[in-house]
Amino acid sequence: MALLEKSTNNYYKIDFDRSAVRGLKVFVNYNIYKDISERQKEKERQGKWTEFFQKLREKLQSQYDTLLQSISNEGLETEQVLSENEEGMIDSAKYPHLRELQNKLLELQPFEQMIGDRLFKYKDIEKETLVIPDDVREEIEALGFQREWTDFPILLDGGGEVYAGDYNGEPITYEFFYERLKTVMGETENC
């Protein structure tokens, strides 16, 4: 969901996570697409992103469950397999097979955030190139990841936050914030 402000020909996207009700005031945080082609690119990718991140979370949960079940199958508690020298890590000398499961989980886990952080590019802010080890790349590509998402992110050209009136107890949804943003803009069109 996005808005086109007709007088400026700018396309606006709500940043839901940063929009807020503070006290009894509504503040809408938004970004501006570089152009219509960037909005179209996002529309084409959005369903694929949702599916990919859902599959990735399911895979991470499955790996975590497998690790816990493997510890339980050994007749042990989680605290019993932890290393004395490495905080939060399984003792690799005593339980190498369990540590291997933990390492696989820990290797994949940060890519949810790292990929998510690179789906959009704000103005000229450069991010480090995403380096994905071959084994992780194969795993995430099997889940639907496409390298173009991070190599050619959606370009956003500015943004901000605007006061959009008093809060009257309405449910807080994307639509709520879009409707509030419309009240402080000129003539708009949903796109």
Phi, psi and omega in degrees: 000134178209169180236141171253122173271115189297321184291329182256345185061028176265143177256127185248142177235130177286135170263090186302320183293339180254348175285151187201161166252117180244117187067238175242029181244141180259127177239126180252124177261135185219161172236156179247126177294148178299318177196178183299328181295329178290323176296318179296319179300318179296317179302318181294328186267335192305313179296321179294320178299313182302313180297315180299309183294327176295314179296321179296315178297320178297319179295315179298318179295320178297317178296319178296314179298319178298318178298311180297319179294322178295320177296315179296320179298334178279356182076026184243162172259156182306316183298333183287336185263357183286145178288146176280338185260338184239112184297127177076003182253147176285141180296112185286335179286318183276326187226063185299324180291325177288321179296324178297318176297318179296317180298321178298318179296313183291333178288321183278324189309313184291347184287338175300310180290316184296321178289314180304322180290347185246009179287334180235148175237124181264118179047234182256020181284114181270141174246155178300145176300136180283115178261120182241118176302150185305316183293323177289319179303315179299318179297311185286329175294324176295336178271355176114000179298138175238126184302330181299335180300321182263333179284327180229072184291168175291128183268125177245141187237072178103185181161191179170196178225140182227142173286128185234039173099180181276151179272131184242024176086010179293155173298139182268108182224174174303314182301320178304310181292323177296317179297321179292321178298321180301328183292341181250010180246171172286201179297133184233168176219135175288140178212000000 
